[in-house]
Amino acid sequence: MELNGSNPSSILCYGLGNFFESIQSKYQLGLLLTIKNEFKVKNCYVYDPKFTDAERSHLAEIGCDSLCENEEGKRSLLPGTFVYMPHCPKQLLNNLLWANWNKEILTSCIIVCNSIDQTVTSTLDRILNKYAYYVQKISPHVIEKKCCDDFIYDDVFNDMALHIFPNEKLKELEDIFWERGKEPLYDNDELEFITKFECMSFQS
């Protein structure tokens, strides 16, 4: 696996959950460490609002930086970032795409998350327009490779895929395609992720 002829420059991971308690999260963390070690990636950033202090300490011990702030996925990616979002909601991926709606950035990155194709084909257009506009918009221009579905547990990597954004596809898109709209906002009763405001209320 290479990005523009080189190994990933960094890893960003959202949504691992409580890996001290969940068997699914343990295996998902195992894959993260395999990727980190296989490609000798030094910079590995991890965030989940559910992490305990003990889990954050463990992540530091194994060479992963636990982010302090809930960015709601709106983090600007460095070129060459490998993004790992096991079973994260479509709004979180939508936020990440919005924050990095730039062909130079996307063509240099890889995203492993729930299958974009499956998300788009199994969701009503009105829901996509409201909660996954950028996911739907990029979908025709992505090359997707499904993750293995024969893992010993069928709820660890199911429905996940590796997504690349090939330059030969994205360079054909007109500039108007890359015009970024306002920051995505969602109704609270429809949210599938913990917001930064909820995190603040937990801490207060």
C-alpha positions in Angstrom: 0.0 0.0 0.0 1.5 3.3 -1.1 0.3 6.9 -1.4 1.9 8.6 -4.4 4.8 6.2 -4.3 5.5 6.4 -0.5 4.2 5.0 2.7 1.6 6.9 4.7 2.9 10.0 6.4 0.5 9.7 9.4 -2.5 7.8 10.6 -5.7 9.3 11.9 -8.2 7.0 13.7 -11.7 7.8 14.9 -14.2 5.5 16.6 -12.3 2.7 18.2 -14.5 2.6 21.2 -13.6 1.1 24.5 -11.0 -1.5 23.5 -10.4 -2.6 27.1 -14.0 -3.9 27.2 -15.1 -4.6 23.6 -13.7 -7.6 21.7 -14.6 -5.8 18.4 -12.6 -2.8 19.5 -9.6 -4.9 20.5 -9.4 -6.4 17.0 -9.9 -3.0 15.3 -7.0 -1.6 17.4 -5.0 -4.6 16.4 -5.4 -3.7 12.7 -4.5 -0.1 13.5 -1.2 -1.3 15.1 -0.5 -3.7 12.2 -0.8 -0.8 9.7 1.3 1.5 11.9 4.1 -1.1 12.3 4.0 -2.6 8.8 4.5 0.8 7.2 6.6 2.3 10.0 4.3 5.2 10.6 5.5 7.3 13.5 2.6 9.8 13.7 -0.6 8.1 14.8 -3.5 10.2 16.1 -6.5 8.5 17.7 -9.7 9.9 19.1 -12.9 8.5 20.6 -15.0 10.4 23.2 -15.5 7.2 25.0 -11.9 6.5 25.8 -11.1 6.1 29.5 -8.0 7.5 31.1 -6.5 4.0 31.2 -7.1 3.5 27.5 -5.5 6.8 26.7 -2.5 5.9 28.8 -2.3 2.5 27.0 -2.4 4.3 23.6 0.5 6.5 24.6 2.5 3.4 25.7 2.0 1.8 22.2 3.0 5.0 20.3 -0.4 6.5 19.5 -1.3 10.1 20.4 -4.7 10.4 21.9 -6.3 13.7 20.7 -7.7 15.9 23.5 -10.4 17.7 21.6 -13.5 16.3 19.9 -13.1 17.7 16.4 -16.3 15.9 15.2 -14.2 14.6 12.3 -13.5 18.1 11.0 -9.7 17.8 11.1 -7.6 19.1 8.2 -5.5 16.1 6.9 -1.9 16.2 6.1 -0.9 14.9 2.7 -0.4 11.2 2.8 -2.7 10.5 5.7 -4.2 7.0 6.2 -7.6 7.5 7.8 -9.1 4.6 9.8 -12.7 4.9 10.9 -14.1 1.5 11.9 -17.9 1.6 11.8 -18.2 5.4 12.2 -21.4 7.1 11.3 -21.9 8.7 7.9 -22.1 12.2 9.4 -18.6 11.8 10.8 -17.2 10.8 7.4 -19.2 13.6 5.8 -17.5 16.1 8.2 -14.1 14.8 7.3 -14.7 15.1 3.6 -16.1 18.6 4.1 -13.0 19.7 6.0 -10.7 18.2 3.3 -12.8 19.1 0.2 -9.7 19.5 -2.0 -8.5 17.2 -4.7 -4.8 17.5 -3.9 -5.5 16.4 -0.3 -7.9 13.6 -1.2 -5.8 12.1 -3.9 -2.9 11.8 -1.4 -5.0 10.0 1.3 -6.6 6.6 1.9 -9.8 6.2 4.0 -10.8 2.9 5.5 -14.4 3.1 6.8 -17.9 1.8 6.1 -18.3 1.2 2.4 -19.2 4.5 0.7 -20.9 2.7 -2.1 -23.1 0.7 0.3 -23.9 3.8 2.3 -25.0 5.7 -0.8 -27.0 2.8 -2.4 -28.8 1.9 0.8 -29.8 5.4 2.0 -32.6 7.6 0.7 -31.5 10.6 -1.3 -33.2 13.0 1.1 -31.2 11.5 4.0 -28.0 11.7 2.0 -28.6 15.3 1.1 -29.1 16.2 4.7 -26.5 14.0 6.5 -24.0 12.8 4.0 -23.9 15.3 1.1 -20.2 15.1 0.6 -20.2 11.3 0.9 -22.8 11.1 -1.9 -21.0 13.7 -4.0 -17.6 12.0 -4.0 -19.0 8.5 -4.3 -18.8 8.2 -8.2 -15.2 9.2 -8.2 -13.9 6.8 -5.6 -12.2 3.4 -6.1 -13.3 1.1 -3.4 -11.8 -2.2 -2.2 -13.9 -4.3 0.2 -12.3 -5.5 3.4 -12.2 -9.2 4.0 -15.6 -10.6 5.1 -14.3 -14.0 6.4 -12.9 -12.8 9.7 -13.6 -15.0 12.7 -16.1 -12.5 14.0 -18.5 -11.1 11.6 -19.1 -7.8 13.3 -15.6 -6.4 13.5 -14.7 -5.5 9.9 -18.1 -6.2 8.2 -19.3 -3.6 5.6 -15.9 -1.8 5.7 -13.8 -0.9 2.6 -10.6 0.8 1.6 -11.2 4.0 -0.4 -8.8 5.8 -2.7 -9.3 8.9 -4.7 -7.5 8.5 -8.0 -6.0 11.6 -9.5 -7.0 10.6 -13.0 -10.7 10.8 -11.9 -10.5 13.8 -9.7 -8.5 16.0 -12.1 -11.4 15.7 -14.6 -13.8 17.4 -12.2 -14.5 21.1 -12.8 -13.6 23.7 -10.2 -17.2 24.2 -9.3 -17.3 20.7 -8.0 -14.8 21.6 -5.3 -16.6 24.7 -4.0 -17.2 23.9 -0.4 -20.4 24.9 1.3 -21.1 25.9 4.9 -20.0 23.7 7.8 -22.4 20.7 8.1 -25.0 21.0 10.8 -27.3 18.2 11.9 -30.4 17.9 14.0 -29.5 16.6 17.5 -32.1 13.9 17.4 -30.6 12.4 14.2 -27.0 12.5 15.3 -25.1 9.2 15.4 -21.9 10.6 17.0 -21.1 12.3 20.3 -20.7 16.1 19.7 -18.1 18.3 21.2 -20.8 20.0 23.2 -21.8 16.7 24.7 -18.2 16.1 25.6 -18.0 19.4 27.4 -21.1 18.5 29.4 -19.5 15.2 30.4 -16.4 17.0 31.7 -18.3 19.8 33.6 
